[in-house]
């Protein structure tokens, strides 16, 4: 599933392309993906583009918003110049022409450019919601504070160090599961939880409330660091993620532990990266470095 850095990368990429453009057409190929009335968005201009956790919000100038959740395998691929887009699902096969079988919604803008919503698993969705009701909607209310001020949807709480300590030190579950709980911290998923815990040298199985205060402080800075790295490298394309132009991200080339089972620890501590299952998710760590 695209996490905060992947969704933020898409937001940044689309913002420079579609702000101010009018939606002239919306072709819905799979009914369950698009929830709302197409007529409510036709003729409206894209006024702003926000992110909340792993969700994108397209605010329109007619008081409506498009709330987009990519879920596991969703993609938003922008294209212009009238040349067929040759990217999208599935990642391993270069040259796939869009629209394809995995394309479920196609937006056309006033300059002739298009935005494809692809989703191999069909778990993602696009919802038309009145802009004034977006922040009050159930899906938004479920999210905890945002790790980055300025990148979150306006009015949302920022994850300060003090708030982070409060969240972590009151939980008895494994620390990795706390980091991935969207109701506690918005936007962090499996990849970046693994990477942050390795950087902080904390065992992912350790109970959160058993951490020392200094460990929590180090974890806070480590989490923000790996999320920033994810944005810097354009997100991780270890699965189906591509950016707004259909290009693969490069964060997977900089993983320290995620997906590196059996490899020598990058800290050169003599340990070997191990994979276990925690909360039903693959969990990667160095038993030597992350013994506490």
C-alpha positions in Angstrom: 0.0 0.0 0.0 1.3 3.5 -0.8 2.3 5.2 2.4 2.7 8.8 3.4 5.8 9.4 1.2 4.3 7.8 -1.9 1.0 9.7 -1.6 2.8 13.0 -0.8 5.0 12.4 -3.9 1.9 12.0 -6.0 0.4 15.1 -4.5 3.5 17.2 -5.3 3.7 15.8 -8.9 0.0 16.5 -9.6 -0.1 19.9 -8.0 2.2 21.5 -10.6 0.1 19.9 -13.4 -3.6 20.2 -12.7 -4.3 23.2 -10.3 -6.5 25.6 -12.2 -7.6 23.1 -14.8 -11.3 22.4 -15.4 -12.6 18.8 -15.4 -14.3 18.4 -18.8 -15.0 14.7 -18.6 -14.9 11.8 -16.1 -15.3 8.3 -17.6 -16.2 5.8 -14.9 -15.4 2.3 -16.1 -15.9 0.5 -12.8 -18.9 1.7 -10.9 -17.9 0.7 -7.4 -14.6 2.7 -7.6 -16.4 6.1 -8.1 -18.8 6.9 -5.3 -20.9 10.0 -6.1 -22.5 11.8 -9.1 -20.1 12.6 -12.0 -22.3 15.7 -12.8 -21.2 17.2 -9.5 -17.6 17.6 -10.7 -18.0 18.3 -14.4 -17.0 21.9 -15.3 -15.4 22.5 -12.0 -11.8 23.6 -11.7 -9.2 22.0 -9.4 -8.6 24.6 -6.7 -6.2 22.8 -4.4 -4.7 19.4 -3.7 -4.2 18.2 -0.1 -3.1 15.0 1.6 -4.4 13.5 4.8 -2.5 10.4 5.9 -2.6 8.1 2.8 -5.5 10.0 1.2 -5.5 12.7 -1.5 -8.2 15.4 -1.5 -8.9 17.4 -4.7 -10.8 20.5 -3.8 -12.9 22.0 -6.6 -14.1 25.5 -7.1 -17.8 24.5 -6.9 -17.7 23.4 -3.2 -17.1 19.7 -4.0 -14.1 17.6 -3.3 -12.7 14.3 -4.7 -11.4 12.1 -1.9 -9.1 9.5 -3.3 -7.7 6.5 -1.4 -5.3 4.3 -3.4 -5.5 1.4 -0.9 -3.2 -1.5 -1.8 -2.6 -1.2 -5.5 -4.1 2.1 -6.7 -2.3 4.5 -9.0 -2.9 8.0 -10.3 -1.1 8.5 -13.6 -1.2 11.9 -15.3 -0.5 12.3 -19.0 -0.6 15.0 -21.7 0.5 15.9 -25.2 -1.8 13.3 -26.8 0.8 10.5 -26.7 -0.5 7.1 -25.2 0.7 6.6 -21.7 2.9 3.6 -21.4 3.0 2.9 -17.7 0.9 1.6 -14.9 0.0 -2.0 -13.9 1.6 -4.3 -13.7 4.9 -2.9 -12.7 7.2 -5.7 -14.1 5.9 -5.2 -17.7 7.1 -2.0 -19.2 5.2 -0.7 -22.2 1.7 -1.3 -21.0 -0.5 1.2 -22.8 -3.1 3.2 -20.8 -6.0 3.0 -20.5 -5.8 -0.8 -19.7 -7.8 -3.4 -17.9 -6.7 -2.0 -14.6 -7.9 1.6 -15.5 -11.2 2.3 -13.8 -11.7 6.0 -14.0 -10.3 8.5 -16.5 -10.5 12.3 -15.9 -10.0 14.7 -18.8 -9.0 18.3 -18.2 -9.6 21.5 -20.1 -6.1 21.5 -21.7 -6.6 18.0 -23.1 -4.5 16.2 -20.4 -5.8 13.1 -18.6 -5.6 11.5 -15.2 -5.9 7.7 -15.0 -7.0 5.9 -11.8 -5.6 2.4 -12.0 -6.1 -0.3 -9.5 -5.2 -4.0 -10.0 -7.1 -5.2 -6.8 -10.0 -2.7 -7.1 -9.8 -1.9 -3.4 -9.2 1.9 -3.9 -12.0 4.5 -4.3 -12.8 8.0 -5.4 -15.6 9.7 -3.5 -17.4 13.0 -4.2 -17.9 14.9 -1.0 -18.8 18.5 -0.2 -15.6 20.3 0.7 -17.1 21.6 4.0 -17.9 18.0 5.0 -14.5 16.3 4.2 -12.9 16.9 7.5 -16.0 15.7 9.3 -16.3 12.5 7.3 -15.8 9.2 9.1 -12.6 8.2 7.2 -10.9 11.5 8.2 -11.9 11.3 11.8 -10.2 7.9 12.2 -6.6 9.4 11.6 -4.1 10.4 14.3 -1.8 13.4 14.0 0.3 14.1 11.0 4.1 13.6 11.2 4.8 16.7 9.0 3.4 20.1 9.6 2.5 21.9 6.4 2.0 18.7 4.4 -1.2 17.7 6.1 -4.7 18.8 5.3 -5.4 22.1 7.0 -6.6 22.1 10.5 -5.1 18.7 11.4 -3.0 18.1 14.5 0.8 17.8 14.1 2.7 15.0 15.7 4.9 16.8 18.1 7.6 15.0 20.2 5.4 15.3 23.3 2.4 13.9 21.5 4.5 11.1 20.2 5.7 10.2 23.7 2.2 10.3 25.0 1.0 7.8 22.2 3.9 5.4 22.6 4.3 5.2 26.3 0.7 4.4 27.0 0.5 1.4 24.6 1.3 -2.2 25.7 1.3 -3.7 22.2 4.5 -4.2 20.1 6.0 -0.8 19.1 5.9 -1.6 15.4 2.1 -2.1 15.5 1.7 1.2 17.3 3.6 3.0 14.6 1.3 1.5 11.9 -1.9 2.2 13.8 -3.5 5.0 11.6 -5.6 6.1 14.6 -2.5 6.9 16.5 -0.1 8.2 13.8 -1.3 9.1 10.3 0.4 7.8 7.2 3.0 5.3 8.5 2.8 1.8 7.0 4.9 -1.3 7.1 7.9 -0.1 5.1 8.7 3.0 7.0 7.9 1.5 10.4 10.5 -1.2 9.7 13.1 1.4 8.6 12.5 3.8 11.5 12.8 1.0 14.1 16.1 -0.1 12.6 17.5 3.4 12.5 16.5 3.8 16.2 17.9 0.3 17.1 14.6 -0.8 18.6 13.3 -4.4 18.4 9.9 -4.2 16.6 8.5 -6.8 19.0 9.2 -4.7 22.1 6.2 -3.4 24.0 5.8 0.3 23.4 5.3 1.2 27.0 8.6 -0.5 28.0 10.7 1.9 25.9 12.9 4.4 27.7 12.1 8.1 27.1 15.4 8.5 25.2 14.5 5.6 22.9 11.2 7.2 22.1 12.9 10.5 21.3 15.4 8.8 19.0 12.5 6.9 17.4 10.6 10.1 16.8 13.6 11.7 14.9 14.2 8.3 13.1 10.6 8.1 11.9 10.6 11.7 10.5 14.0 11.0 8.9 12.9 7.9 6.9 9.6 9.5 5.9 11.6 12.5 4.5 13.9 10.1 2.7 10.9 8.4 1.2 9.7 11.7 -0.2 13.3 12.7 -1.3 13.6 9.5 -3.4 10.1 9.7 -4.9 8.5 6.9 -2.9 9.0 3.1 -2.9 8.2 1.0 -5.9 8.8 -2.4 -4.4 5.2 -3.2 -5.4 2.8 -1.4 -7.7 3.5 2.2 -6.8 4.4 4.8 -9.5 4.4 8.6 -9.2 2.1 11.0 -11.0 4.0 10.6 -14.2 3.9 6.8 -14.1 7.6 6.6 -13.0 9.0 4.2 -10.4 10.2 5.6 -7.1 13.8 4.9 -5.9 13.3 4.5 -2.1 13.6 0.7 -2.5 17.2 1.2 -3.5 17.9 2.8 -0.1 16.1 0.3 2.2 18.2 -0.6 5.2 16.3 -3.7 6.3 12.9 -3.9 4.5 12.9 -6.9 2.2 16.5 -7.7 2.9 16.1 -11.0 4.6 19.4 -12.9 5.0 21.6 -10.0 4.1 24.4 -8.7 6.3 23.3 -5.8 8.5 24.3 -2.5 7.0 25.7 -1.4 10.4 28.4 -4.1 10.0 27.6 -5.4 13.4 27.9 -9.0 12.3 24.2 -9.5 12.4 22.0 -10.8 9.5 18.6 -9.3 8.6 15.8 -11.5 9.8 12.1 -11.7 8.8 9.3 -12.5 11.1 5.5 -11.9 11.0 4.1 -9.4 13.4 0.5 -8.4 13.2 0.2 -10.4 10.0 2.9 -8.2 8.2 6.4 -9.0 7.2 8.8 -7.5 9.7 12.5 -7.0 9.0 15.1 -6.3 11.6 18.7 -7.1 12.8 18.6 -9.3 15.9 22.1 -7.9 16.8 21.5 -4.2 16.4 17.8 -4.3 17.5 18.1 -6.5 20.6 16.5 -4.0 22.9 
